[in-house]
Amino acid sequence: MKVALTTLGCKVNHYETEAMRELFVQDGWEIAEFSSLADVYVINTCTVTQTSDTKSRQMIARAHRMNPDALVVAVGCYAQTAPEAVASLEGVGLVVGTSGRKEIVLRVNDALQSKSNEAYISPLYEMREFEPLSAVRDSRTRATLKIQDGCVNFCSYCIIPYARGPLRSRPLEEISTEVKLLAREGYQEIVLTGIHLASYGRDLLDQGATLLDAIARASEPDGIRRIRLGSLEPLFVTEPVAKALAENPKICRQFHLSLQSGSNTVLKRMNRKYTAEEYLSAIALMRKYMPDCAITTDVIAGFPGETDEEHAETLAFCKEARFARMHVFPFSLRKGTKAEALSNHLPKSVKDARAKQLIHLGKELTHAYLNEQIGSVVEVLAESGGAGYSGNYIRVKTSAPEGEIVRIRIEGFEDETAFGTQVE
């Protein structure tokens, strides 16, 4: 039997798809390309924007067109938030939400035998245990380990708390077990990821654990040379936290701190829990203890009611913050969120124009950051394709074999890829 899998959305979704792929392999399934003929198609859906919903439906339709007799399986966030709509799509025979993926092979085998439509959607209040999907091998040198799920921040624009449920954390002992296995397999970089990573441990009341404890466990094996962190919240960054991160030589000096807006009035409407000033304080602490660190971020353009002045505040803030990289998204309305009830939703043309300005600024800031790195020596973990990444997430050309860590003095860059000379 052949199964084909595809993913829409965030890095956590990609992680979960790869974990499901491994479960099928362990059960003896043959993995097919999604564009080829298969007996089962698994689509890991996304619902973060309206476009994500549309793309999820399009991918489901594409799978059904490729093989009308195949079982089409919709899993993930869109399946969780709109199970009836997803189940009604032509070709869909199985719907699984954001829990129960550990049993995906069993669910698929049952659906193939029963020939009837099935849906396995856990109510959010039942999501109390972390689902222990194994680490994902992104390449021969880097692996990703999901250690946290769920979010309870309820930002006014965000549907994810309704898709992912409450906070759940992978127990510390499981983290130790996974990273030791990865170290034995030769992996040198571990990416710790989650839906709201900074909330790690809040549900582990018996352990009293925090994200720093999880990082310490991941750092234990000698073979693990690097620990890279997923997206963080600025209020997570206190002086003790910044100092602890700086004192860990395995921590990659690249930190993604979600911004969304540089205007305090917009941040308040977004129900973000920090001010622009608190955000600046967080990155100042990071740079105080790690002067060479790269700060990357996300920005939403054209939030409801955003004035020209508020947009200008965000542009000015980003310049002051000197981000190494910015991910920019025009605001997308999600039904059921508090932002739906806000007044003065902006026209698409305005949102797109503001996003374009921010993207242009982001490229300028990336080039400025790369220019600052010229003359510095960075450690690069070589990957396939003649390049690799430094700890501060600069893509650097190198002819070193995949998996080797080399020191390179940066001499320049083309587009967003640096080049230089290898040094001893």
N, C-alpha and C positions, 0 to 999 in steps of 0.2 A: 504494500500500500504506500502511496506517495502523499506527502503533506507539504503544502507551501504556506509560508508565513510572511506577513508584512506588517509594518508598523507605521502609525501616524503619531506625530506629537513629540513629547519630551524625551530626554535621556532615560528617565525612569521607565517609560513605555518601551524604549528600545531594549533596556535591560530585561524587562519582563518577557518580551518576545523571545530573546535569545535563551532565557531560562526555560521557556516552554519548548523551544526547538530542541534543547538538550534532553528534555523529558521524552519527546517523541523518539529521538535517536536511541535512548536507553531502552525503549520499548520495541526497537527493531524496525521503526519506520524509515522509509527512504525520503530524504529531504529534497524537494524540487524547487526550482526557481519559481517565483510567483507568476512570472509571465509564461510559464509552461503548463502542460496538462497535468493535473493532479486529482487525486480522489477526494482530498479535503483541503480547503483553503481557510486559513485562520487569519483574520484581520484584527489587529490590536488597535482599537479606535481611540480617537481623541475628541475632546469637546471643549477645549480651552477657548475657541472662537467659533463664530458661525461658519467660517471657512473650514474649520476642522470638521464640523458636522457634515458639511457638504462633501468634503474629500473622503470622509469615512463611508458615506453612502455611495459615492462614485466607485470606491475600491471594492465594495461589496458587489455592486452591479457588474464591475469588470470581471470579478471572479466567477460570477454566475454565467456571464457570456462565454468565458473561456471553456467552461464545462458545465452545461446545464444539469448534468446528472451528479455533480459533485456535492458534497456536504459543505456548506458555507457556514463558518463559525465566526460570530462577532463577539469580541471580548473587549474589556477595558472601559474607559470613562464614558464614552457616548452610549455604550451598551448599558452601563449602570444607570445613567440619568434618564434615558429614554428607551427602556426595554421593549415596550409595546410597539413603538414606532419602528425600532430596529427589527423586531421579530416579524413585522408585517412586510418587510422588504423582500422582493422576489428572490428566491433561492436560499434565504437564511433558514437553517435547520436547527441551529443551536446558538443560544445567547448566554454568555457568561460575563458577569460584571467585573468589579475590581477586587474580588476575592474568589477563592476556589480555583485559581489557575494551577495550583499544585496538582489538582485532580483532572487537568485538561484532557489527558490521554484517556482516562476512564470515561469522562463525559462524552468524548468523541466516539469511543467504541460503543457506548450505550446508544448514542444517537444513530449511529450507522445500523445498529441492529433493530431499533424500534421503528425507524423510518418516519418518526413523528417529530414535530417541532417541540423543542425543549428550551426552558429558560431557567438559569440558576443565578438569581439576583439576591444577594444577602442584604437585608435592611441595614442601614448605616449603624444603628444602635447595636447590632450583633457583631460588628467588626471590632473585636477586642484583642485578638491575638495577632501577632506579626506572622505573616505567611512566609515560611522559610525557604524561599527560592534560592538555589545555589548561585555562587558568584559566576559572572559572565566573562569569558575570555574574549576581550575586544580585539586583541592581536596576540602575537607570540610574546609580547613584552608587557602589555598592560591588561589589567582585569578590573572590572567594576563590581563593587559589592554594595547592594542596597541594604541599608541598616535602619531605615525609618520609613513609615508610611503615614498618611493622614495629615489633616490640617484643621485647626480650629480658629484661624484668624478671621475668617469671613470678611475679607476685603470686599468692598461693595461691588466691584466689577467681576469677581472671580466665582466660577462655578465649581472649582476643584473640591472645596470642603463637602459639597453635595455629592461628589463622585467618589471621593476617597475615604470619607468617614473620619472618625476620631484618630488621635495619635496612637501609633503602635511602634515599638522599637524592638530591634533584634537584640536578644540577650547578649551580654558581654562574652559569655563562654562560647556562644555560637560564632561571634566575630573572631575570637581567637582560633577556633577550629578551622574556619574558612581560610583565614590569612595564612595559617601554617601550611595548609594544603597547597595554596597558591605559591608560597615560597618554595616548597618542595618541587613544584612543577616548573620553577624557574622564572616566575613572574617577578618583575622588579618594581613596577608601579601599580598601586592600588588606588582606584577612585572610589571614595565613599560618597554614596548618593542617597537621596530620599526626597519625599515630597516637600517636607519642611524640616530640613536637616538639623537646623539649630534647636529644634524641639526634642532632639534625641534624648531619651531617658526620662522624660517627664511622666511617662506612664509606668516606669519601672520603679515603683515606690519602695519595693523591698531591696533594691540594689543601690538606690540613691545615685544613679549614674548620670553623667552628663556627656555631651559630645566629646569633651576632652578625654574622658575615660575611654570612649570608643576609639579615639585616635591613638591613645596609648596602647590599647590592645592590638590595633592594626600595625603599630610600629614595632612590636616585639620581635618578630622573626628577623634574623640577620640578613636574609636574602632579600627582604623588601627594602628597596633603596629610596622609594618615594611614596608619599601619601598625598594624594590630591583630593581636595574637598569640593563637593557640589555647592549649589547656591546657598548662601547664608543671609541672615537678616542683620542689618546694621546694629540693632540693639544687643545682639549676641556679643559684639566686640566691646569688651571692657578692658581696662588696663591689665588685670591678671590674665585674661584670655589672650590678648595680643602678646604679652610677655611669654606665656606658655607656648604659644605657637612658634614664636621666634626661637625658643630654646630647644625645639625639636628639629634636628637637622634634616629629618626626612620629609618635613612638610614642604610641599611645593609653594613657592612664593607667588602664587596667583590666587586671588580671592574674588569670588563673584558675589557682590553685595547688591541685592535687588533694590533699585531706586524707585522706578515708575514715574516719579515727577520730582522736579526741583522746586516746586512751588508749595509752600505750606498750606495754602488754602485748598489746592487740589489734593494734596496728601490727606487733608482732613476729610474731604468728600469721598476719597477712596477708602477711608477707614484704615489707612496705614497707621502703624502704632508709633511712628517716630516723626521728628521734624527734620527739615533740611539741615538745620544746625547740628542736630544729633548725628545725622549721617556724616557730615563733614568731620565731626569729632571722631567717629569710628575710623574713617580712613586716615585721619591724622595719627591715631594710635598705631594703626598697621604700619604706616611709614616711619613712625618714630622707632619702632623695634625692627622693622625690615625695610630699610630705605629702598631696596631694589625691587620691592614687590609690585606686581601688576594688579590693579583694581579694575574689574570688568563689571558690567551692569546691564539691566533691562530698563527700557523707558517706554511708556505708553504715550502716544501722541493723540491729542484731540479728545481727552476725557470730557464727558458732558459738562457744559458750562465753562470750559476752559477759555479764558479770554486771551486776547493778544498779549496782554501784560503777563499773564501767568505762563504762557508759552515762552515768552522772552526770559522769564525767570528760570525756566528749565534749561534753556540754551546757555544762559550765563552760569548756572550752577554746574553744568557738565564741563564747561571750560575751566571753571575753578577746581573741580574735582580731578581733572586731568586723567580721565579714564583711559586705560590701555585698549579697551574694546567696548563697544556699545551694541546691544541688540535692541532694535527699535520696532515697535508694533503699533499700527493705528488702532485706536480703541474699537473693540468689537462687542456689541451688546449681547449679553447672555440672559435669556429669559429666566426669571426666578431669582435673579440677583437684585440687590438693593439699587444698583445703578440703573436698572430698568425704570424705576420710578422717578429718577432725577429729571429735572427740566433742562431745556436748552441743549438737546443733543445736536452735535455739529454735523453739517453736511459732509458727505464722503470726500468731496473735493478739498475741504478745509483740513480734514484729518490726514489725507494723503499728502497735501502740501507741507504740513507740519512734520510728518514723518520723513519726508524727503529732506527737509532742512536738518533734522536730527541725524539722519543717516550720513549726510554730507559732513556734518560736524564730527561724527564718530570716526569717519575715515581720516579726517585731519588729525584727530587726537591719536589714532593708532599710529599714523606715520610719525607724529611728534614723539610718541613713546619709543618707537623703533629707532628713531634718530638719536634719542638719549642713550640707547644701548650700544651705539657704535663705540668700539674700543674696549667694551667689557668682555670678560671671559665667562661663558656660560657652559654648564654641563648639559649635553644633549643626549637624550635616549633615542638612538637610531631606530627608525621604523622602515618598512618597505617603501619603495618609491623614491629613494635618494634624499630623504629628509627625516627629521625627527623634531621633538619638542624639548625646549628648555624647561626648567622648573617654573619659570614665570610665563610659560605658555607662548613662547616665541617659536614659530616654525622656522627651522634652520636647515639649510642644505648640508648634507653630509654624505660621504661615500662609505662610511663605516658600516660594518655588517649589522643586520637587524638584531636588536637586543643589546648591543654594546653601548656603553655610556662614554662619550668622548667630550673633551673640553675644546671649545671653539671660541676664538676671539672674533667678535662680530666686526665686519668691515663695511657693511652696507646692507641694503635690502632692495628687493624688486617686488612691487605691489605690497604684499604683507608677509613675504618670506625673506628671512635674513640669510646672509652668506658670510663666510669668513675663512680663517685658517685654523686648522687643528693644532693645538699646542699640547705639550706634555704636562 
